[in-house]
Amino acid sequence: MKKSNKAFQFRIYPTEEQKELFAKTFGCCRFIYNQMLSDKIEEYKKTGKMLKTTPAAYKKEFSWLKEVDSLALANVQLHLERAYRNFFERPEIGFPKFKSKHH
């Protein structure tokens, strides 16, 4: 008996409220990534050492970051650390780049 694989595709249509939450989350994630990358670059230029920060440190200064899911922001930190690790292990990959709203 031959086994066949089946796949189902579903299309979801978020409500206006959900669309707004998605936009806020993506915007905050981009902001945190760029802010953390900028701070890491600045710290390295000043001291020659790597800065270790968390998104929670930015919530004090930017209170609007509390509106989005903290796990999404925590994942941004992991992605930035992975980008740095990849750069130092394989420099041909290139230095981490700032995120743009349009790309």
C-alpha angles and dihedrals in degrees: 000000000000117000116220125202118226128198130194124201122203129190117208126199113206120214120244089260091054092046089054092049091050091050092049092047094049091045093049092047091052091047093050093047092051093043094049092046091049092049092048091052092047093048092048091051091050102041107009090236131111117255117226113201137157131216088247089069090061095049090075092058097035107039093180088073087075090071094073133063112283092215091061089055092045089055089054089058090051092049092051092049090049090050090053092046091050091049094052094044095045112017092185087074089069137231117301112273130218115258119245128207090229100050 
